Amino acid sequence: MNPDTRVVVCCYQGDAHQVIDMLPSLYQHHECPVSIFSPEDSPVLLFPGLDCRHSGKRARFGENAQSRHLSYLRMLLELPENFFLINESDSFCLDPQIPQYLYDEPDTFWSNAIPDGGSRPGIPTPSFQPPWFMSRKTVSALIGAADKVAFDPDLPWDSSLIDFYLVQLSQAAGAKTSPFKNAMCVPIAASVYDDDPDDLTPVYPSMFGAEFSVEWQRGMYERGFEIAKRRAHEGANMVHSCKSLEAALALMAEYKGRSK
């Protein structure tokens, strides 16, 4: 099962608790070696004997985010395996057995690709959201194309998110890309480690008003969770974005009882 494969989880100190919660059920269940990648200025050290590596600076977007992720790609080549299932702290594969079709096309860069950002200038579409699955050959190709993808501060800020940076690297490398055949990408659950999960931070309050944006987020998670449970029951197993073990286990239960 899952031959010659390394599972990688990218995180930082702020979401390390999620990784600790989900590690046994959603990352180690693949029975593959697991590595934790985190920034040098927010290093995550979990358990003795677990491979934890650090590189780059903590950043959600911008030049530091792109540079850090490129350094993560380089760290993959320090590992001995030929295939990599790469997650962020809110993504995972529900099935212990990684889908065989991923191995059948080893030159393809697989992702949770969704249409996103195409209407904004400077932002490619779709965005390649996690999980990501690729071979050593594909990793090398993306690294080799990095000099062709220079950070442009004049582009919209979200064009430098990792999801879009990976699109640009793939295009520059001429890499074959494909969305997973059985994925979901919806906002499923907020982190239970927030001081108050119901006290949500307003998103773009200047545009929508703080009260509206908080209520929109609360409804967004409720709707997303219901969609995710239905998709898991239908057989979707590549998941993003779920920041709660309780919600993840509910998806696992739906997936185990899925329609055959």
N, C-alpha and C positions, 0 to 999 in steps of 0.2 A: 504494500500500500504506500502510495506517495513516494516513489523511488527518488533517491538523490536530490531531496528537496529540503530547503531551509525555510522555516517560518520566521518572519521578521515583524516586529511591532515597533512603530515609530511613535514616540511620546515625549513628554517632558515632565518636570516635577509636578506641575499642576494637574495632570491627569493620570499620574502613576497609580493612584488608587484604583482606577478603572481597570488598568492592566492587571494589577494584583488580583482583583475580583474575577476577571474573565480568563486568566491564564490557564487554570486546569481544564475548564469546560470548553473553551473556544479557541485556544491556541495550542496547548499541549495535546489535545485530543487527536491531532493529526499524526501523533507518534513520530514527529520529526524534530531535529534540533531546533531550538528557538533562540533567537537573538533579539535583544532590545537595543534600539538605536535612539539616542537622545542628544540634545545640544550640549556643548561643552559648558555653557553657562547655566544650564538647567539639567544636570546629569541625573539619570535614574539608575539606581543600584538596587535591585530587588532581592534576590536570594543568592546565597553562596552557591557557586557552581553554575549559575545561569550566565550566559554570555551577554554582557552589557558593554556597549561601545558608544563613544561620544565623539561628536564632530560638529563644527559650525556653531552658529549663534541662534538663539531662540528668536523666531519671528514667524508671524503668520503669512506675511506677504512682503514683497520688496526684495532688494538685492540679497539681503542676508538669508531670506527663506530659500531663494533659488540656489545660492552658494552652498547652503547646508544640505539641500537635497542632492545636489550633485556630489557632495562629499559622501553622502549615504550610498549613492550608487557605486562610488569607488570602494566603499567598505564592503559591499556585496562581493566584490572580486577578491577580497581577502579571505572569504569563506570558501570551503572546498566543494560545496554542492554545485550542481549544474542548473537547478531550478529554484526559483524564489517566489514564495507567496508573501507579499508585503502588505502589511496592514497599518492603519493608524489606530489610535486607541479606541475608536468608535466603529471599527469595521472588523469583519471576520467572515469565515466560511462555516456555515452550520453543520455541514457534513464532515465527519472525520476523514472520509476519503475525498481528496481533492479531485474534481471532475477529470475523467480521462481525456476528454476532448482537448484540454489545455496542453497535455503532454503530446497529443497527436499532431499538434502544430507548434513545434518548439521555437520557430522563428517569429511567432506572433506575440506582440505585446497586448496582453489582455487586461481590461480594466472595467470598472463600473462606469462606463461612458454614458453621459446623459447630455441632451441638448441644453446648452447653457451659455449665455453670453454672446450669441451670434449677432444680436441686434446692437451691440456696443462696439464702436470702432476700436480696433487694436486688440480685441479679445477673440481668440480662435474658438471654434465650436466643433465638436462637443468638448466638454471638460472630462478629463480622465480622473474620476474619483476612485477612492480605494474600495475594496482591495485591488492590488495589482499583481499580476502573475507574469513572469518573464524568465527566459533562459539566460545563462551567462553570456551567450552570443549577443542577445538583444541588449543586455546591460552594457556590454562593451561598445555596441553601436551608438547608444544614447550618449555615453561619455565622449565618444569620438566626435560627436556633432556639437558638443557644448560650446566650442569657440564660435559657432555660427549663430548662437542664440544669446546675443548680448542684452543685458538689462537696459531697458529704455525708461528713464524716469518720466518721460513725457506721456507715456501711455496711461490709461486709467489704472488706479491702484490695484484693482482685482485681476488685472491681466498678469500680475506677477504671483498669483496664488499657485501653489504646487500643481493643482489640477490642470491649469492652463500651461504651466511651464513644461509639463510632461508632453502635452500636445505639441508644443513648439519643438522640443527635442526630437520627438518622433518624426515630425515633418522634415526637420533638418537632416535626420539620419536616413530618411527614406524607409523607415521601418514599417512593416505590416502591422496594423493595429485592428483590434476587434473588441466589441463589448462582450461581456460574459453572456452566455445563453440563458442563464437562470439567476438573475440578479434583482436586487431591489435597492433603490437609493431614495429614501424619504427620511425626513426628520422623525425619528421613532421615539426617542426618550432623552430628556435632559439628564445631566449628571445629578446623582443623588448626593454628591459631595458639595453641592452649592450650600451656602449657609441656610438658605431657605429656597427649596426648589420652586415654590410658588411665587417667590419674589424675583421675577425675571427682569433682566436688564432691557430697557427699551431699545429696539432696533430702529435706527434712523428716526429718532423722535422729532427732529426738526422738519422731517418730511411728512410724517403721519400723525405726530402727537404721541406722547409717552403712553397714555392710557390705551389708545388703540393698538399700538405696537406690542404691548405686553399681552393684551387679550388675544391678538393675532398669534403670538407665539404659543400661548397655552392651547388654543384650538388647533394650531398646526401640529403639535405633538400628539394630541388626541386623535386627530384624523390620520396622521402618519402611522401611529401604532396599529390602528385598525387595518389600514392598507397593508402594512407589513405582515400582520398575522394572516391575512388572506393570501398574500403572495407566498408566504412560507408554506401554508397548507397546500398551495398549488405546486410547490416544488422549488421555489426560488431559494438559493442557499448562499449567495454572495451578498453580504449585508453591509449597508452604510445608510444612516448614521444612528448608532444606538449607544448611548452613554450610561446605560443602566443594566446591571447583571440580571435583575428581576425581569426586565423587558426582554433581554436576550434569551433567558431560559423559557419565557413564554413563547418566543419564536421557535426555539428548539423543539418544544412540545408540539407545536403546530406542524413543524417540518417532519417530525417522527411519525405523526398521524396523517401525513399528506396523502392526497389522492393519488392512487397508482395508475 
